[in-house]
Amino acid sequence: MADFLATLKSQPLLADGAMGSYLFKLTGRLSESNHVYEAFNVDQPELVQRVHTEYLAAGARCLKTNTFGANRVQLRPFGLDGRVAALNRGGVQVARSAIAKFSAVQGDPGPYFVLASVGPTVTPLTTAAAVADCYREQVETLAAAGADALLLETFSSQPQLELLIALIHSLPGMPPIIAEMSPHGGENGGPLEPDPVAFVNRMALLGVPVAGVNCCAPWDASAFVDAAKDAPPVRSGAVQLVVMPNAGGFQRIGSRLMTSVNPEFAGKLARTFSDLGVRLLGGCCEMHPPHIEEMGNYLQSRRVGDRAVAVPAAPAAIPVGDDAKRANGGFSRKLKSGQFVVSLEALPPRGTDERVLQSKVDFMAAVAASGLVDAVDFTDGSRGIPLISPGDFIQVIRSRLNWTAASGDPIELIPHFTARDLNLMGIQSRLVGYHHNRIHNVLFVTGDPPKMSPTYPRSSAVFDLDSIGMIRLTHSCLNAGVDFGGVPLGKHARPHTHFTIGAGVEPEAPDLPREFSRLEQKLAAGADYIMTQPVFHPAPLRALEKYRGQSAFLVGVMVLANLEHAQRMAQVPGVVIPEQLLQRIAARATVEDQAKVGRDIAAEQIQELVRQGWSGVYLMSTAVGLGTLDVLSAGLGK
């Protein structure tokens, strides 16, 4: 059996989500007399196993047992205090059974882990004797049943938690402890209690190897991680961080009262926490299998960077230079000549509606005729949604607008290229196909994980390479005339491709050292230009200043469609919208007036970027149309 702590130190682990709220969803009844959730371990084990199996199918590697309230004090009001041992033993057994069956069906040996859930009492216990009377039988049974760790979760009283930790340390044969507090106090911008750094330091002193928070709103979990990630025990590795937030409360978003913590938000949250060093991630109340699935998808997209693909040595193969790339189109020519360039992001259509397709083609014609845009870059399954592939859409545009090899394209057409969908062989095949189809400028991105829905078949993410690997192989191999194995691409004199190579950067990523380390690797691998995520204030650009001499930087400018759009974007990890901009949009009553302010802000940003001498603009708009060209016209003074 794999060692839980050793595995946790070597890789982030994904735990499951809520047990109680999911059982409520399945049964329609709260835990109550004659319907006590913990009793299901023995009385209805098939229901608990169903919950476990759904979380395993969603990607969880750690299962929390259905034993949260299975201590003597909490079971006594239901007359179940004589069943403490049986219910806790059953909780571990049903989790192990779910893992064994799932592993056998999937052919996946894991590792998987069982985290034995131990929750607080309604009224905190204040003496060692009271804690021992309440918990001793529970924790001894959980340990004897083979739990990989004891998960002490949702404690609001740190003294009670510490008494329980002391009890566990006094008993022989105990598994490692995971200690989670449910913090409070951060609702109105006040300090969290307990103080994150003080809590982590205290857990280290008590010999607890994994500590963090659960059953709190995502924003409180974020505040905890921001404070605790640099605590000495965390930096040294003495304490690994764990975060398992709930779905948070309702918020007013635009004119609606709703929660913003949908599965996709949970996925991005997991990516952010992982980037900040959290090792054990999962969910609590109202975080159900769809949330865990998205968390797993985003974590998989982060793990790709850990796998390196070696670039074969090709002694006589020298990549093509700037002169060859200037011939790729007006964008590449201006880029290599140091002139200001403009690229406009566009989404290929999703389905077969001819009107949608033709409207997008017509807009491409208008963009080309405007003289304001040097390139259009087409997303590759943005947000993990299946769209027409960028290369195919480029060919549709050319065919309908009669842009031939003889006439050339009036603007450069750039496909995004994600590592998500193709293995190493498929990547090379597509790039060579692009070369023959006059697509000679590619923006490489690692890519969003597949986005699932109940009606869409499950899709796997490949991630043989990340964006760095694709840049390196394209520059050092294809642009040098050899394939990924070092074999010449042809017997003719110049078998080289001549791709202009683009990459991305998040200048406000949660883990900036990691992001800038990856940026440096992209530049070293051969990127010709860098497109940034949306930037709404000067600080991120100051952070990029030291890299400006190494490549061309196109700064991301997003046209905010209205207040609701702005508020939604402000919650996206890696995007910061200053409060004064939000207030400027909110000051307008109608959506139309808010949209005008959004366009004005974007035009002002473009004017400032031109003044500061950046290489260009990467313009993003949810409502691509002639209004987008008006923004460019105002921003560029044309």
C-alpha positions as CSV (number, residue, x, y, z in Angstrom):
1,M,0.0,0.0,0.0
2,A,1.3,3.4,-0.9
3,D,2.3,5.7,1.9
4,F,0.0,8.7,2.1
5,L,2.4,11.3,3.4
6,A,5.2,10.2,1.0
7,T,2.8,10.5,-1.9
8,L,1.4,13.8,-0.8
9,K,4.9,15.3,-0.7
10,S,5.6,14.0,-4.2
11,Q,2.4,15.3,-5.9
12,P,-0.8,17.2,-5.1
13,L,-3.7,14.8,-4.2
14,L,-7.3,15.4,-5.0
15,A,-9.8,14.4,-2.3
16,D,-13.6,14.1,-2.8
17,G,-16.3,16.6,-1.9
18,A,-19.2,16.7,0.4
19,M,-20.7,13.6,1.9
20,G,-23.5,15.1,4.0
21,S,-25.0,17.5,1.5
22,Y,-24.7,14.9,-1.3
23,L,-26.6,12.3,0.9
24,F,-29.2,15.0,1.4
25,K,-29.4,15.5,-2.4
26,L,-29.8,11.7,-2.9
27,T,-32.3,11.0,-0.1
28,G,-34.1,14.3,0.4
29,R,-33.8,14.1,4.1
30,L,-31.4,15.6,6.6
31,S,-29.5,13.5,9.1
32,E,-32.1,12.9,11.8
33,S,-33.6,10.2,14.0
34,N,-34.1,6.9,12.1
35,H,-32.1,8.5,9.2
36,V,-28.6,9.2,10.7
37,Y,-26.1,9.5,7.9
38,E,-23.3,7.8,9.8
39,A,-25.5,4.7,10.4
40,F,-25.7,4.2,6.6
41,N,-22.2,2.7,6.8
42,V,-23.9,-0.4,8.2
43,D,-27.6,0.0,7.4
44,Q,-27.3,1.3,3.8
45,P,-23.7,0.7,2.7
46,E,-24.7,0.6,-1.0
47,L,-25.8,4.3,-0.8
48,V,-22.5,5.4,0.8
49,Q,-20.6,3.3,-1.8
50,R,-22.5,5.0,-4.6
51,V,-21.3,8.4,-3.3
52,H,-17.7,7.2,-3.0
53,T,-17.8,5.7,-6.5
54,E,-19.1,8.9,-8.1
55,Y,-16.3,10.9,-6.5
56,L,-13.7,8.3,-7.7
57,A,-15.2,8.6,-11.2
58,A,-14.8,12.3,-11.0
59,G,-11.1,11.9,-10.3
60,A,-10.7,11.8,-6.5
61,R,-7.8,9.9,-5.2
62,C,-8.7,10.4,-1.5
63,L,-12.0,9.4,0.0
64,K,-13.3,10.9,3.2
65,T,-15.2,8.3,5.3
66,N,-18.8,8.8,6.2
67,T,-17.8,9.1,9.9
68,F,-17.9,12.8,10.5
69,G,-20.3,12.6,13.5
70,A,-19.6,9.0,14.5
71,N,-18.3,9.9,18.0
72,R,-20.0,9.0,21.2
73,V,-21.3,12.5,22.0
74,Q,-22.8,13.1,18.6
75,L,-24.4,9.7,18.3
76,R,-25.9,9.7,21.9
77,P,-29.0,11.8,21.1
78,F,-30.0,9.2,18.4
79,G,-29.4,6.2,20.8
80,L,-26.5,5.1,18.6
81,D,-23.6,5.6,21.1
82,G,-23.4,1.9,21.5
83,R,-22.6,1.5,17.8
84,V,-19.5,3.7,17.6
85,A,-17.1,0.9,16.7
86,A,-19.4,-0.7,14.1
87,L,-20.2,2.5,12.3
88,N,-16.6,3.7,12.1
89,R,-15.4,0.3,11.1
90,G,-18.1,0.2,8.4
91,G,-17.1,3.7,7.2
92,V,-13.6,2.6,6.4
93,Q,-14.7,-0.7,4.9
94,V,-17.2,0.8,2.5
95,A,-14.6,3.3,1.3
96,R,-12.1,0.5,0.8
97,S,-14.7,-1.6,-1.0
98,A,-15.6,1.3,-3.4
99,I,-11.9,1.8,-4.2
100,A,-11.3,-1.9,-4.8
101,K,-14.2,-2.2,-7.2
102,F,-13.5,1.1,-9.0
103,S,-9.8,0.2,-9.4
104,A,-10.6,-3.2,-10.8
105,V,-13.1,-1.9,-13.3
106,Q,-10.8,1.0,-14.5
107,G,-7.6,-1.0,-14.4
108,D,-6.1,1.8,-12.4
109,P,-4.1,0.7,-9.3
110,G,-4.0,4.2,-7.9
111,P,-2.7,5.1,-5.4
112,Y,-6.0,5.7,-3.6
113,F,-6.3,6.7,0.1
114,V,-8.9,6.6,2.8
115,L,-9.1,9.6,5.0
116,A,-11.0,8.9,8.2
117,S,-13.3,11.8,8.9
118,V,-13.5,13.0,12.5
119,G,-15.7,16.0,13.2
120,P,-16.3,18.3,16.2
121,T,-19.1,18.2,18.8
122,V,-21.8,20.8,18.7
123,T,-20.6,22.2,22.0
124,P,-16.8,22.3,22.1
125,L,-15.2,20.0,24.7
126,T,-12.8,21.7,27.1
127,T,-11.0,18.9,29.1
128,A,-8.8,16.0,28.1
129,A,-11.1,13.6,29.9
130,A,-14.2,14.8,28.0
131,V,-12.3,14.5,24.7
132,A,-11.1,11.0,25.5
133,D,-14.6,9.9,26.4
134,C,-16.0,11.3,23.2
135,Y,-13.3,10.3,20.7
136,R,-11.1,7.5,21.9
137,E,-13.2,4.6,20.6
138,Q,-13.8,6.3,17.3
139,V,-10.1,7.0,16.5
140,E,-8.9,3.6,17.7
141,T,-11.5,1.9,15.5
142,L,-10.6,4.0,12.5
143,A,-6.9,3.3,12.9
144,A,-7.5,-0.5,13.4
145,A,-9.7,-0.6,10.3
146,G,-6.8,0.7,8.2
147,A,-7.4,4.4,7.5
148,D,-4.5,6.0,5.8
149,A,-4.9,9.2,7.8
150,L,-7.2,10.8,10.5
151,L,-8.9,13.8,9.0
152,L,-9.9,16.1,11.9
153,E,-12.2,18.5,10.0
154,T,-14.5,21.5,10.5
155,F,-13.3,22.4,14.0
156,S,-14.1,25.9,15.1
157,S,-12.5,25.5,18.5
158,Q,-8.7,25.3,18.3
159,P,-8.4,24.2,22.0
160,Q,-10.7,21.2,21.3
161,L,-8.7,20.3,18.2
162,E,-5.5,20.4,20.2
163,L,-6.9,18.2,22.9
164,L,-7.9,15.7,20.3
165,I,-4.5,15.8,18.7
166,A,-2.9,15.2,22.1
167,L,-5.2,12.2,22.6
168,I,-4.3,10.7,19.2
169,H,-0.6,11.1,19.9
170,S,-1.0,9.3,23.2
171,L,-2.4,6.2,21.5
172,P,-0.3,3.5,19.8
173,G,-0.5,2.7,16.1
174,M,-2.2,5.9,14.9
175,P,-2.0,7.1,11.3
176,P,-0.9,10.6,10.4
177,I,-3.1,13.5,11.3
178,I,-4.7,16.0,8.9
179,A,-6.0,19.0,10.9
180,E,-8.5,21.4,9.4
181,M,-10.1,24.4,11.0
182,S,-13.3,26.1,9.7
183,P,-12.1,29.8,9.8
184,H,-14.4,32.7,10.5
185,G,-14.1,36.5,10.6
186,G,-13.2,37.1,6.9
187,E,-16.8,37.8,5.7
188,N,-16.4,41.6,5.9
189,G,-12.8,41.9,5.1
190,G,-11.7,41.4,8.7
191,P,-8.9,39.1,9.8
192,L,-9.4,35.4,9.7
193,E,-9.6,33.4,13.0
194,P,-7.5,31.5,13.6
195,D,-4.6,33.5,12.3
196,P,-3.3,31.3,9.4
197,V,0.4,31.6,10.1
198,A,-0.1,31.1,13.9
199,F,-2.2,28.1,13.2
200,V,0.3,26.5,10.9
201,N,3.1,27.2,13.3
202,R,1.2,25.6,16.1
203,M,0.3,22.5,14.1
204,A,4.0,22.1,13.3
205,L,4.9,22.4,17.0
206,L,2.3,19.7,17.7
207,G,3.7,17.3,15.1
208,V,0.8,17.6,12.7
209,P,2.1,17.0,9.1
210,V,-0.9,18.3,7.2
211,A,-2.9,21.3,8.2
212,G,-5.3,23.8,6.6
213,V,-9.0,24.8,6.4
214,N,-12.3,23.3,5.2
215,C,-16.0,24.2,5.2
216,C,-15.4,27.9,4.5
217,A,-16.1,30.1,1.5
218,P,-13.6,29.9,-1.3
219,W,-12.6,33.5,-0.7
220,D,-11.8,32.7,3.0
221,A,-9.8,29.7,1.9
222,S,-7.9,31.9,-0.5
223,A,-7.1,34.4,2.3
224,F,-5.8,31.5,4.4
225,V,-3.6,30.2,1.6
226,D,-2.2,33.6,0.8
227,A,-1.2,34.1,4.4
228,A,0.0,30.5,5.2
229,K,1.9,29.6,2.1
230,D,5.1,31.5,3.3
231,A,4.9,30.3,6.9
232,P,8.3,28.7,7.9
233,P,6.8,25.2,8.4
234,V,5.2,25.3,5.0
235,R,8.3,26.5,3.2
236,S,10.4,23.9,4.9
237,G,7.9,21.1,4.1
238,A,7.3,20.3,7.7
239,V,3.6,21.0,7.2
240,Q,1.7,20.3,3.9
241,L,-1.3,22.6,3.2
242,V,-4.8,21.2,2.8
243,V,-7.8,23.2,1.6
244,M,-11.4,21.9,1.2
245,P,-13.8,24.9,0.8
246,N,-17.5,24.8,0.5
247,A,-19.5,26.4,-2.3
248,G,-19.9,29.7,-0.5
249,G,-23.0,31.7,-0.1
250,F,-25.3,33.5,-2.5
251,Q,-24.0,36.8,-4.0
252,R,-25.7,39.4,-6.1
253,I,-24.2,39.1,-9.6
254,G,-25.7,41.7,-11.9
255,S,-29.5,41.5,-11.4
256,R,-29.4,37.9,-10.1
257,L,-28.9,36.3,-6.7
258,M,-26.7,33.3,-7.3
259,T,-23.5,31.5,-6.3
260,S,-20.5,32.0,-8.5
261,V,-18.9,28.8,-7.3
262,N,-19.9,26.5,-10.2
263,P,-17.8,23.5,-11.2
264,E,-15.6,25.5,-13.5
265,F,-14.9,28.1,-10.8
266,A,-14.0,25.2,-8.5
267,G,-11.6,23.9,-11.1
268,K,-9.8,27.2,-11.5
269,L,-9.7,27.5,-7.7
270,A,-7.9,24.2,-7.5
271,R,-5.4,25.3,-10.1
272,T,-4.7,28.5,-8.2
273,F,-4.3,26.6,-4.9
274,S,-2.0,24.1,-6.5
275,D,0.1,26.8,-7.9
276,L,0.4,28.3,-4.5
277,G,1.7,25.1,-3.0
278,V,-1.5,23.4,-1.6
279,R,-0.9,19.7,-1.6
280,L,-4.3,18.2,-0.6
281,L,-7.4,19.6,-2.3
282,G,-11.0,18.8,-2.2
283,G,-14.4,20.1,-1.3
284,C,-16.9,20.4,1.5
285,C,-20.6,21.3,1.7
286,E,-22.3,21.6,-1.7
287,M,-19.1,20.6,-3.6
288,H,-20.3,17.6,-5.4
289,P,-18.8,15.3,-8.2
290,P,-19.1,17.9,-11.0
291,H,-17.0,20.3,-8.9
292,I,-14.4,17.6,-8.1
293,E,-14.2,16.6,-11.8
294,E,-13.4,20.1,-12.8
295,M,-10.8,20.3,-10.1
296,G,-9.2,17.1,-11.3
297,N,-9.2,18.4,-14.9
298,Y,-7.4,21.6,-14.0
299,L,-4.9,19.8,-11.8
300,Q,-4.1,17.4,-14.7
301,S,-3.4,20.4,-16.9
302,R,-0.9,21.6,-14.3
303,R,0.8,18.3,-14.0
304,V,1.8,18.2,-17.6
305,G,4.7,20.6,-17.0
306,D,6.4,17.9,-14.9
307,R,6.9,15.7,-17.9
308,A,9.8,16.6,-20.2
309,V,10.2,15.4,-23.8
310,A,13.8,15.4,-24.9
311,V,14.7,17.3,-28.1
312,P,17.0,15.1,-30.2
313,A,20.3,16.6,-31.1
314,A,20.6,17.6,-34.8
315,P,24.1,18.9,-35.3
316,A,23.7,20.0,-38.9
317,A,20.1,21.4,-38.3
318,I,19.9,25.1,-37.7
319,P,16.4,26.7,-37.2
320,V,15.3,29.3,-39.8
321,G,15.8,32.9,-38.8
322,D,13.8,36.1,-38.9
323,D,14.2,36.6,-42.6
324,A,12.2,33.4,-43.3
325,K,9.6,34.3,-40.8
326,R,9.0,37.8,-42.3
327,A,7.5,36.0,-45.3
328,N,4.8,34.5,-43.2
329,G,2.5,37.6,-43.5
330,G,2.1,41.2,-42.5
331,F,1.9,40.4,-38.8
332,S,5.2,38.5,-38.8
333,R,6.9,41.1,-41.0
334,K,5.9,44.0,-38.8
335,L,6.7,42.0,-35.7
336,K,10.2,41.3,-36.9
337,S,10.7,44.9,-38.0
338,G,9.8,46.2,-34.5
339,Q,6.5,47.8,-35.6
340,F,3.3,48.0,-33.5
341,V,1.1,45.0,-34.3
342,V,-2.6,44.2,-33.5
343,S,-4.1,40.8,-33.1
344,L,-7.8,40.2,-32.6
345,E,-9.0,37.1,-30.8
346,A,-11.9,35.2,-32.4
347,L,-13.8,32.0,-31.6
348,P,-14.6,29.5,-34.3
349,P,-18.2,28.4,-34.4
350,R,-19.4,25.4,-32.4
351,G,-22.1,23.8,-34.5
352,T,-23.5,23.6,-38.0
353,D,-25.6,26.8,-38.1
354,E,-24.8,28.3,-41.5
355,R,-25.8,31.8,-40.4
356,V,-23.4,31.7,-37.5
357,L,-20.6,30.5,-39.7
358,Q,-21.3,33.1,-42.4
359,S,-21.5,36.0,-39.9
360,K,-18.1,35.1,-38.6
361,V,-16.7,34.9,-42.1
362,D,-18.3,38.3,-43.0
363,F,-16.7,39.8,-39.9
364,M,-13.3,38.5,-41.0
365,A,-13.8,40.3,-44.3
366,A,-14.6,43.5,-42.4
367,V,-11.6,43.1,-40.2
368,A,-9.3,42.7,-43.3
369,A,-10.8,45.7,-45.0
370,S,-10.5,47.9,-42.0
371,G,-6.7,48.1,-42.1
372,L,-6.7,48.2,-38.3
373,V,-5.7,44.5,-37.6
374,D,-2.6,42.6,-38.6
375,A,-3.7,39.2,-37.4
376,V,-6.7,37.3,-36.1
377,D,-5.9,34.4,-33.7
378,F,-8.5,31.6,-33.3
379,T,-8.9,29.9,-30.0
380,D,-8.6,26.1,-29.8
381,G,-11.4,24.8,-27.6
382,S,-11.4,27.7,-25.3
383,R,-12.7,26.9,-21.8
384,G,-12.6,23.2,-22.8
385,I,-15.6,23.5,-25.1
386,P,-15.5,21.7,-28.5
387,L,-15.4,24.2,-31.3
388,I,-14.4,23.8,-35.0
389,S,-10.7,23.4,-35.0
390,P,-8.8,26.6,-35.8
391,G,-7.0,25.2,-38.8
392,D,-10.2,24.0,-40.4
393,F,-11.9,27.3,-39.7
394,I,-9.0,29.2,-41.3
395,Q,-9.5,27.1,-44.5
396,V,-13.2,27.9,-44.5
397,I,-12.5,31.6,-44.3
398,R,-10.0,31.4,-47.1
399,S,-12.3,29.4,-49.3
400,R,-15.3,31.7,-48.8
401,L,-13.3,34.9,-49.2
402,N,-11.2,33.6,-52.1
403,W,-8.0,34.2,-50.3
404,T,-5.7,31.9,-52.4
405,A,-2.1,31.0,-52.4
406,A,-1.6,33.4,-55.3
407,S,-3.4,36.3,-53.7
408,G,-2.2,35.7,-50.2
409,D,-4.1,36.6,-47.0
410,P,-4.6,40.3,-46.3
411,I,-4.3,39.5,-42.5
412,E,-2.3,36.8,-40.9
413,L,-4.4,33.9,-39.5
414,I,-3.1,32.4,-36.3
415,P,-4.4,29.2,-34.8
416,H,-4.1,28.6,-31.1
417,F,-2.6,25.1,-30.6
418,T,-3.4,23.3,-27.3
419,A,-1.5,20.4,-25.9
420,R,-4.8,19.0,-24.6
421,D,-6.1,17.1,-27.6
422,L,-3.2,15.4,-29.4
423,N,-0.3,13.1,-28.4
424,L,3.2,13.7,-29.6
425,M,2.7,12.1,-32.9
426,G,-0.5,14.0,-33.6
427,I,1.1,17.3,-32.7
428,Q,3.8,16.8,-35.3
429,S,1.3,15.6,-37.9
430,R,-0.9,18.7,-37.4
431,L,2.0,21.1,-37.6
432,V,3.3,19.6,-40.8
433,G,-0.2,19.8,-42.2
434,Y,-0.4,23.5,-41.2
435,H,2.9,24.1,-43.1
436,H,1.4,22.7,-46.3
437,N,-1.8,24.6,-45.8
438,R,-0.1,28.0,-45.6
439,I,-0.6,28.3,-41.8
440,H,2.8,29.5,-40.7
441,N,2.1,31.3,-37.4
442,V,1.0,29.3,-34.3
443,L,0.2,30.4,-30.7
444,F,1.0,27.5,-28.4
445,V,-1.0,27.1,-25.2
446,T,-1.2,24.2,-22.7
447,G,-5.0,24.5,-22.9
448,D,-8.0,24.3,-20.7
449,P,-9.2,20.8,-19.7
450,P,-12.2,19.3,-21.4
451,K,-15.5,20.7,-20.1
452,M,-18.1,18.0,-19.6
453,S,-21.8,18.1,-19.4
454,P,-24.4,15.3,-18.7
455,T,-25.1,15.1,-22.4
456,Y,-21.5,15.1,-23.6
457,P,-19.4,11.9,-23.7
458,R,-16.5,11.8,-21.3
459,S,-13.3,13.1,-23.0
460,S,-9.7,12.6,-21.9
461,A,-7.1,15.3,-21.9
462,V,-3.8,14.1,-23.4
463,F,-1.2,16.6,-22.4
464,D,1.8,14.7,-23.7
465,L,3.5,18.1,-23.9
466,D,2.9,21.5,-22.4
467,S,3.3,24.8,-24.3
468,I,7.0,24.9,-23.5
469,G,7.6,21.5,-25.1
470,M,5.6,22.3,-28.2
471,I,7.6,25.6,-28.7
472,R,10.9,23.8,-28.2
473,L,10.1,21.0,-30.6
474,T,8.7,23.3,-33.3
475,H,11.7,25.7,-33.1
476,S,14.5,23.2,-32.7
477,C,13.1,20.4,-34.8
478,L,10.5,21.4,-37.4
479,N,12.0,24.9,-38.1
480,A,15.4,23.2,-38.4
481,G,14.1,20.7,-41.0
482,V,13.9,17.5,-38.8
483,D,11.0,15.7,-37.2
484,F,10.6,15.2,-33.5
485,G,12.9,12.2,-33.7
486,G,15.7,14.0,-35.6
487,V,14.9,12.6,-39.0
488,P,15.0,15.1,-41.9
489,L,11.5,16.2,-43.1
490,G,12.5,15.5,-46.7
491,K,15.4,14.8,-49.0
492,H,15.1,18.2,-50.7
493,A,17.6,21.0,-49.9
494,R,15.5,23.0,-47.5
495,P,13.0,20.8,-45.6
496,H,12.5,23.4,-42.9
497,T,9.2,24.7,-41.8
498,H,9.3,28.5,-40.9
499,F,6.7,28.9,-38.2
500,T,6.4,32.2,-36.3
501,I,6.0,31.0,-32.8
502,G,3.7,32.6,-30.2
503,A,3.2,31.8,-26.5
504,G,1.2,33.2,-23.5
505,V,1.8,34.6,-20.1
506,E,-0.3,35.5,-17.1
507,P,1.3,38.6,-15.6
508,E,-1.0,38.4,-12.6
509,A,-0.8,34.6,-12.0
510,P,-1.3,33.5,-8.4
511,D,2.2,32.0,-8.4
512,L,4.3,34.6,-10.2
513,P,7.7,33.0,-9.7
514,R,6.4,29.8,-11.4
515,E,4.8,31.8,-14.2
516,F,7.9,33.9,-14.9
517,S,10.0,30.8,-14.7
518,R,7.8,29.2,-17.4
519,L,8.0,32.5,-19.4
520,E,11.8,32.3,-19.4
521,Q,11.6,28.7,-20.6
522,K,9.3,29.7,-23.4
523,L,11.7,32.5,-24.5
524,A,14.7,30.1,-24.3
525,A,12.7,27.5,-26.3
526,G,12.3,29.8,-29.2
527,A,9.1,31.9,-28.8
528,D,9.0,34.9,-31.2
529,Y,6.2,36.8,-29.4
530,I,4.3,36.6,-26.2
531,M,0.6,37.4,-25.7
532,T,-0.5,38.4,-22.2
533,Q,-3.7,37.7,-20.4
534,P,-6.0,40.8,-19.9
535,V,-4.2,43.6,-18.1
536,F,-6.2,46.4,-16.5
537,H,-3.6,48.4,-14.6
538,P,0.1,49.2,-14.8
539,A,1.6,46.9,-12.2
540,P,1.7,43.7,-14.3
541,L,3.4,45.6,-17.1
542,R,6.1,46.8,-14.8
543,A,6.8,43.2,-13.8
544,L,7.3,42.3,-17.5
545,E,9.7,45.2,-18.2
546,K,12.8,43.1,-17.7
547,Y,11.7,40.7,-20.5
548,R,10.9,43.3,-23.1
549,G,14.2,43.0,-24.8
550,Q,14.0,39.3,-25.2
551,S,10.8,39.1,-27.3
552,A,7.9,41.0,-28.7
553,F,5.0,41.4,-26.1
554,L,1.4,41.9,-27.2
555,V,-0.5,43.1,-24.1
556,G,-3.9,41.7,-23.6
557,V,-6.8,44.2,-23.7
558,M,-10.3,42.9,-23.0
559,V,-13.4,44.9,-23.9
560,L,-15.7,44.6,-20.9
561,A,-19.3,44.2,-22.2
562,N,-21.1,45.4,-19.0
563,L,-21.0,45.4,-15.2
564,E,-21.9,41.8,-14.9
565,H,-19.2,40.7,-17.3
566,A,-16.6,42.9,-15.5
567,Q,-17.6,41.4,-12.1
568,R,-17.4,37.9,-13.4
569,M,-13.9,38.5,-15.0
570,A,-12.7,40.1,-11.7
571,Q,-13.2,36.7,-10.0
572,V,-11.1,34.8,-12.6
573,P,-7.7,33.8,-11.1
574,G,-5.0,35.8,-12.8
575,V,-7.2,38.7,-13.8
576,V,-7.3,41.9,-11.6
577,I,-9.8,44.7,-12.4
578,P,-9.2,47.8,-10.2
579,E,-12.2,48.9,-8.2
580,Q,-12.2,52.3,-9.8
581,L,-12.8,50.7,-13.2
582,L,-15.7,48.6,-11.8
583,Q,-17.2,51.8,-10.2
584,R,-16.8,53.6,-13.5
585,I,-18.9,51.0,-15.3
586,A,-21.4,50.7,-12.4
587,A,-22.1,54.4,-12.6
588,R,-24.0,53.8,-15.8
589,A,-27.5,52.5,-15.4
590,T,-28.2,50.7,-18.7
591,V,-26.3,47.8,-20.2
592,E,-25.8,49.8,-23.4
593,D,-24.1,52.7,-21.5
594,Q,-22.0,50.2,-19.5
595,A,-20.9,48.7,-22.8
596,K,-19.8,52.1,-24.1
597,V,-17.7,52.7,-21.0
598,G,-16.1,49.2,-21.5
599,R,-15.2,50.2,-25.0
600,D,-13.8,53.6,-23.8
601,I,-11.6,51.9,-21.2
602,A,-10.2,49.5,-23.8
603,A,-9.5,52.3,-26.2
604,E,-7.7,54.3,-23.5
605,Q,-5.6,51.2,-22.6
606,I,-4.5,50.8,-26.3
607,Q,-3.5,54.5,-26.4
608,E,-1.4,54.0,-23.3
609,L,0.3,50.9,-24.6
610,V,1.2,52.6,-27.9
611,R,2.6,55.5,-25.9
612,Q,4.7,53.1,-23.7
613,G,6.2,51.5,-26.8
614,W,4.9,47.9,-26.3
615,S,5.1,45.6,-29.3
616,G,1.4,45.4,-29.8
617,V,-2.1,44.6,-28.6
618,Y,-3.9,41.3,-28.2
619,L,-7.6,42.4,-28.2
620,M,-10.3,40.2,-26.7
621,S,-14.0,40.8,-26.8
622,T,-17.0,38.7,-25.9
623,A,-19.1,40.5,-28.5
624,V,-16.8,40.5,-31.5
625,G,-18.3,42.8,-34.1
626,L,-17.9,46.2,-35.7
627,G,-17.9,47.8,-32.2
628,T,-14.5,46.0,-31.7
629,L,-13.1,47.8,-34.7
630,D,-14.4,51.1,-33.3
631,V,-12.3,50.4,-30.2
632,L,-9.2,49.8,-32.3
633,S,-9.9,52.9,-34.4
634,A,-10.2,55.1,-31.2
635,G,-7.2,53.5,-29.5
636,L,-4.9,53.7,-32.5
637,G,-6.1,57.1,-33.6
638,K,-7.1,55.9,-37.1
